[in-house]
């Protein structure tokens, strides 16, 4: 039976190529967080003064081990006097190979990763490639005057082709008939920042090892619209969580853990007569990787159904995004689909650099027209991003956010 690598207690049996004294040196360097020569290798201060002339200044801030690989970035007292436009970002390019491997071992422990012995080197190489990506993405954000920070996340041992499996938006080829809304009344309130989190949303969820973003965002949108319409009379609350597993296992219009489209999920709910709660049909596709599961048709104690769903439209992407802003500010969250290809390393801040090959669906739960960003709820757990959320630039159709903005018309069953 192949050995399984999980924790630092098995370092000596891995055959990784590190000499014992080298690893002791790397461990010593990582734990000695007060050593300026070492800590300066990991951190830079980025001051986005102008779009074309952002510059990097080495920081001597002493950072903890977790700060190195993307859990928490906080400035030391010597750096805390910098103005609020400063952004602290990790820099991995200057690390020696033994330091990168030591960092990888810390990552493995922190995220409870388990590998067979013959997987170790492959995962280590993927991790090193990930560090290169982090540096490139941070530099792109710095050069663009952005505030997003990229670093080591739970996806740091995945190759790009593996990470793609955690997205899952497959646009439908069927002819569907949503109600198109091409004009939304201009928001007349005084709030520049509106955030529906924990008001018209349930908690952040985790789709796990399954390309089921489409199912999660479909249930989340239905939850949000039900909260908006029915929470006042006590018939639906933020503790009423719907079942994405029912969609993953039973919706034959979509592909389960191989991807799907929230529009087809809504069509399934309409045709099926409703959807059950998470407590009735719990999520299991995160247990066995990419296993959709057989449909259990006996779970039919439906609590919500749909009478229809609507898609925001417009003459161009700018008009669509304006409608989206007015809708979210005045009414509530929207389902949106985006390009999340570079989100594997996202930790915090507002993303300003993104492509538009739409491949993932999330929920727009807030908008800030003063600071200029969308707040989006993801389904990669609260350990990712800003406690499960990500912010991206506003009024740029960034990441293709205007591709498919949807809200629903729920009905109690």
Buried (B, 14 or more C-beta within 10 A) or exposed (E): EEBEBEEEEEBEEBEBEBEEEBBEBBBEBBEEBEEEEBBBBBBBBBBBEEEEEBEBEBBEBBBBBEBBBBBEBEBBEEBEEBEEEBBBBBBBEEBEEBBBBBBBBBBBEBBEBEBEBEBBBEBBEBBBBBBEBBBBBBBBBBBBBBBBBBBBBBBBBBEEEEBBBBBBBBBBEEEEEBEEBEEBEEBEEEEEEBBBBEBBBBEBBBBBBBBBBBBBBBBBBBBBBBBBBBBEEEEBEBEBBBBBBBBBBBBEBBBBBBBBBBBBBBBBBBEBEBBBBBEBBEBBBBEEEBBBBEBBEEBBEBBBBBEEBBBBBBEEBEBBBBBBBBBBBBBBBBBBBBBBBBBBBBBBBBBBBBEBEBBBBBBBBBBBBEEBBBBBBBBBBBBBBBEBBBBBBBBBBBBBBBBBBBBBBBBBE
